[in-house]
């Protein structure tokens, strides 16, 4: 097997004692990489309205959005439907499963930018070690997945969250 970030992640998962052996477990492994709803509802955690960290279970609107499988979207939305959270989850999933991903997520102001970045960090911090990619840094509203010890097999993916007027995105 060629050493790629995904193959290494699969190897880490299959070497985990809870996931070895059976066809059912191999099917679950395949589902992890092919089914975004399964990944989100199995591995991602969010804060609910009272601030408690809970598993991310999609609501019907989020589930419908994921089923549409749009690559690019312009969403005219009402507040409190969970669209920001599902978009963050999908971009996070893309960054950890697709080497070389560079995702820029725009927020309307600095406070929203910080809340969105905190959500991404919560996703990362609660991943089990066997699927958690090596993080080079998590600062400046950016998560960068890169392993300097293994550059040839590193994800080299970034998630960047910004707001209009931020100098960094103008460069």
N, C-alpha and C positions, 0 to 999 in steps of 0.2 A: 504494500500500500504506500502511495506517495504521501509524504508528510506535508499536509496542508492544515490550516487552522481548523477546518471542518472535520477532516479525518482524525486529527488529534482530539478534538472535542468528542467525536464518536467513540474513539478508543477510551477516553477518560470515562465516558458514560458506561460503556459496556464492561469496563473493568471494575466499576462500582458494584459491590456485591448485591445490591438490591435490584440490579438490572441485567444480570448475566443469564445466559443460557437459553431460555425458552423462546419459542416463536412469538409468543405474545409480547415478550419484552422487546424483541427485535422489531415487531410491528409498532410498539410504542415509540421506539427510537426513531423509526421512519416518520411517524406522526409528528414527533417533536420538530422535525425539519420541514415538514410539508403543510402542517395545519396551524395557522397563526392563532386561532381560537384556543386550540389545545395548549399551545405554548403559553399564551397569555394567562389562561385560567389555571394552569398547572404551576407556573413558575413566577409570575409577577404579583407583587403586592402593592397596594395603594393605601392612602389614608382616607377613611370615610369622613363624613361631615362632622363627626365628633372628634376627629383627630386620631382615632384608633387605626393601627395598621392591620389591614385585612386582605385576604386573597382578592385579586382582581377578577370579579365575575362580570362578564359583559351584560349590559342591559339590552333590550330588544333593538334600540336604535344603533348602538355600537355593533351588535351582531349583524344587522342589516348592512351597515357600512362595510364591514369586513367582507361580507359575502359578495359585494359589488366588485371588489378587487380592482379598484381604480389605481392607476399609477400616479396620475396627477389629479388633484381635486381642488376646486374652489367651493368652499362650503359657506353658504349664507346660513347662519345658525342662530338659534335662540340660546340663551345661557342655560347652564346646568343640565345639558343633555349628555355630557361625558365625551363630547367629540374631541376636545383637546387631549384628554387622557388616552383615548384609543389611538389617536394619531401619534402621540409620544410612544406608546407601546409598540406600534407597528414600525416606527423608525428605529427604536431601540433594537427590536428583533432583527431588522434588516442589518443594522450595524454589527451585531454580534454573529450573524450567520453568513454575511457576504463580505469577504475581504475587499478592502479598498473603498468601502462606502464612506462618502462624505455627505452628511445630512445637515442642512441648515434649517432651523425651525425659527420662525419669526413670531415674536409676541408684540403686543401693542405698547407695552411700557416696561420699565425696569422691574417693577414689583411682580408682574406676571412672568417676566423672564426668569426671575429667581424662583418662583413657585414651580414653573415648568422644569427648571433644572433640578430642583429638589426632588421632583417626581422621578426624573430619570435616574438620579442617584439612588433613590429608594429601590427602583427596579434592580439596579446593579448590586446594591448592597445585600439584597435578599436572594440573589441567585445562589443555588447550591454550587459549591466549589467545582464540581465536575463539569459544569457548563459555563463557569464564570471566566471570561477572557482576561488576559493580563492587561492591566490598565497602566499606561505610562503616566498619565496625570488626569486629574479631575479638578480643574480650576478655570478661572476666567470664563465661566459658563460653557465649558467644553469638556467632554469626555473623550479621551484619546486611547484607543486600544492598540497597544504596540508593545511587543516584548523585545527589548534590546538584546537580551541573551539569545534569542532565536529569531533574528530579523528575517530569515528566509521563509519562516512559517508564521510570521506575525500577521494578525488581522489588518493592521494599518488602517483602521476605520475610525472615523470621528463623528461625534454628535455635537453640534454647536447650536446654542440657543442665544438669540440676540433680539434687540428691538430697534426700531428705526432711529437713526441718528447715532448709533454706536459706531465709533471710528473703526473698529476691527473689521466690520463687514464692508466698509467702504474701500479698503485696501485691495 
